[in-house]
Amino acid sequence: MQLTSEQPQSLPILGLAVDILPDYTQWLAAQIAQNEGLHVVTLNAEMTMQARENPELAQIIQEAGLVIPDGAGVVMHFRLRGRKIDRCPGIEMAEALLQASEQNNWSFFFYGGAPGVTEQAAQKWQQQQPTINIAGTQNGYISGEELDDFCQTLKQLQPQVIFVGLGVPRQEFWIAKHRHLCPHAIWVGVGGSFDIWAETKTRAPKWLCDNNLEWVYRLYQEPWRWRRMLALPQFAWCSLMDTLSK
């Protein structure tokens, strides 16, 4: 993989900013090669609205080393302003890093998900890519002494890429609090990606993804999310008002 030193272009969105790059995987590969640790945030409409209500979350996003346009709402926000950007789903970026590791021998750690799911996700990747270096896995249902032991394990292993799937905003807070354990690692909040990789859940069909309707499929799979989905029309309204005010 050809490494790139190109710096992301930062674009403002409702008090936050997203970073635009032609190839996020190449850029992250360059950071790994230089031992430049950072927090990667996958920004969507729901997280943006949460950040408007939660200053601590907003600060974490603002201080992240890379904020990618994960959600369709984020892409639509810029299209309202006449700026066409491509969506970069976090799960696809994470998969691209895993696939690129065959040539780079990076080490990964999977943290989060329900008991058994994260381990199963790692096994699926190991079957697809036998040479992949997954240093370890840990489900997200630990606390107390178990959590202390896990943190010590991370500190000893020093994996180069750490995927944290605890859901938003818990994973962002957890990464911000624990990044010092592996200061040279790329930390990525991956939401429910472990469930998809473990095949305990399925991702939306491609035609829904291509038409910015992946949220509909998620609501179908997880109807309890309907309250959280109310953030989508709120985001659309705030985005429209922000655009008209410019």
Disulfide bonds with the S-S distance in Angstrom:
none
